[in-house]
């Protein structure tokens, strides 16, 4: 008589595989943002116009920019497809 497991062995291995696949997909998705924290970029917003700022946060697929002249701690988020390097 052994110690009973909390879950059957088959269920544990399925959970482990599902967790590993989920982490791999998340890493692939996050790597698609071509910018790095600290880079100066230009975000193009159809409603608010162009804003130049420094990348502070990357939460795929969005990039948070710190815009000069805005209150401290405020960030403007852009989809990374609408962000480019300044000319």
C-alpha positions in Angstrom: 0.0 0.0 0.0 1.6 3.2 -1.2 0.8 6.9 -0.7 -2.1 7.9 -2.9 -1.3 10.6 -5.5 -3.3 13.8 -5.6 -3.9 13.2 -9.3 -3.5 10.2 -11.5 -0.1 9.9 -13.2 -1.7 10.4 -16.7 -3.3 13.6 -15.7 -0.1 15.0 -14.2 1.9 14.3 -17.4 -0.9 16.0 -19.5 -0.8 19.0 -17.3 2.9 19.2 -17.5 2.9 19.0 -21.3 0.1 21.6 -21.5 2.0 24.0 -19.3 5.2 23.6 -21.3 3.4 24.2 -24.6 1.7 27.3 -23.1 5.0 28.7 -22.0 6.6 28.1 -25.3 3.8 29.8 -27.2 4.0 32.8 -24.8 7.8 33.1 -25.3 7.3 33.0 -29.1 4.6 35.7 -29.0 6.6 38.0 -26.7 9.7 37.8 -28.9 7.9 39.3 -31.8 8.2 42.9 -30.4 11.2 44.3 -32.2 11.9 47.0 -29.7 13.9 47.0 -26.4 13.4 48.9 -23.2 15.2 52.3 -23.3 15.0 52.8 -27.1 13.7 56.0 -28.5 10.8 55.3 -30.9 7.8 57.1 -32.6 4.3 55.8 -32.0 1.7 56.5 -34.7 -1.8 56.9 -33.3 -4.6 57.6 -35.7 -6.5 59.6 -33.0 -3.7 61.4 -31.1 -1.1 61.7 -33.8 2.6 60.8 -33.6 4.3 60.7 -30.2 8.0 60.3 -29.7 9.1 58.6 -26.5 11.3 56.0 -24.8 10.1 52.4 -24.4 9.4 51.7 -20.8 7.2 48.6 -20.9 6.8 45.7 -23.3 3.6 43.7 -22.8 3.3 41.8 -26.1 1.8 43.0 -28.4 1.8 46.4 -26.8 4.7 48.8 -26.1 4.4 51.4 -23.3 6.1 54.7 -24.1 7.2 57.4 -21.7 6.4 60.7 -23.6 8.4 63.8 -22.6 6.1 66.5 -21.2 3.5 64.1 -19.7 3.1 63.6 -15.9 5.6 61.3 -14.2 4.5 57.7 -14.2 2.1 58.0 -17.2 2.7 55.8 -20.1 1.1 55.7 -23.6 0.6 52.2 -25.0 0.8 51.4 -28.7 0.5 48.2 -30.7 4.0 47.4 -31.7 3.0 47.4 -35.4 2.3 51.2 -35.0 5.7 52.0 -33.6 8.8 52.7 -35.6 12.3 54.1 -35.2 12.6 57.9 -35.6 13.9 59.3 -38.9 
